[in-house]
Amino acid sequence: QVQLAESGGGLVRAGGSLRLSCSASGRTSSDYELGWFRLAPGNERKFVAAIAWDGSTYYADSVKGRFTVSRDSVKTTTNLQMNSLKPEDTAIYYCAAHRGSFLSDSYAYMANYDYWGQGTQVTVSS
């Protein structure tokens, strides 16, 4: 069992920045690849970014060049640095743990993740 806890959400003006963190705990939590998804009002949960054990990073087209995902050296914490935020980035952001290595584009699909955090709200005002 792996527990995930997000932090760092809040209210920010358009053009501003926020940094989200996700701490993973539990036995073998460092064996999981980590990803971020978001749920905006009226939409389904969508892929945002992911980071593999080897440090490879993956991003949704909508956030490329603005968001940066990172992972600490013991691989139990992932951070999502969000810059140049837009009102359309408003959503609940979720951290998720993916058992085993990412295969092809498996990082982009919710069904491939085994554990989820409770989410943190990000609101970007215009």
N, C-alpha and C positions, 0 to 999 in steps of 0.2 A: 504494500500500500504506500502510495506517495501522496503527500499533502502539498498543495501549492497555495501561496498567499501573495496576492498582488498588493502593491501600494504605490502612491505617488499621483493618483488622479486628482482632478480639481477643475477649477474654472480659469480659463485664460482667454485673452483677447486674440483675435486673428493675427497671425504673424509671430505670435509668442511661442514659447517652448515649454515642454514638460518632460519629465523623466519618470518612467514607470519602472518598478522593480518587481521581480517575482522570485520568492524564495521557495525552494523545494526541500522537503524534509521527508524522512522515512528511509527505511532500508533500501539500499541500491538506488537512491534518488539520482545519483550521479550517472547512472547507466542510461538515462533517458535523454533524448534530444528534446529541445524545448521550442515552443512556438507561441505566437501571439495571434489572437483573433479578435474581432470586434463586432458588436451588435448595435446597429443604429436603429432608431425608431422606424418601424414599418419595413425593416429589412431582415434578411436572414443573417446568421453569424457568418462573417467572412474572414478569410485569411489576411493577415497583415504582414507578418515577418516570422522567420524561423532561423535557428542557428544549430548547426550540427556539431558533433564532438570534435571534428577536425577544424572547427572554426569557420567552415563555409556558411555563408549567409544567403538568405532568400527573402525577397520582398514582393509584395503586391505592386503592380504598376502604379497604383494610385499614391503610393508612399515613397517610391524610389527617389533617392536624392534628398529626401526630407527626414526620413526615419533611419535610425541606426540601431541594430540589435547587437548585443554583446553578451558575453558569459564570463563569469569569474573563473579563476584558475582551478578551483575544486569542482567546478561545473554544477554547482547547486543553486546558483543565482543567475538570472538573466535580467538584463536591463533593456529598456526600449527608450532611446532618446528621440524625442519627437520635436522637430524644429519646423519653422514656417507653418504653423498649424492653421488650418482652414476650418470654417464652420462645418463643412461636410466631414471633418474628422470626429465630430461629436458622436460619442458611442460609449457603450460599456466595453472595456478592454479586458480580455481574458487571457490568462497564461495557461498553457497546456503541455502535458508531457507525452512524448511519443516513444514507445518502447522499441528499442532496436534502431538500427540505422535508417535514415531516410532512403527510400528507394524511388528513383525517378522523381516524380513530383508529389510523393506521398505527403510531404510537409504541408501541402496546401489544402488537405482535406480533413475536416473535423473527425470523420469516422476512424481515421488512423491514429487518433490520440486517445490515450487510455485514462488520463486523469486531467481534471480541470480545476482551476481556482474559482473563487466566487465572483471575481470581476471587480473592476474599479471604474468609476464614472469619469469620463473626460468630456468637458463641455467647452466648446470654443465659440466665443461670442463675436459677432461681426462689428 
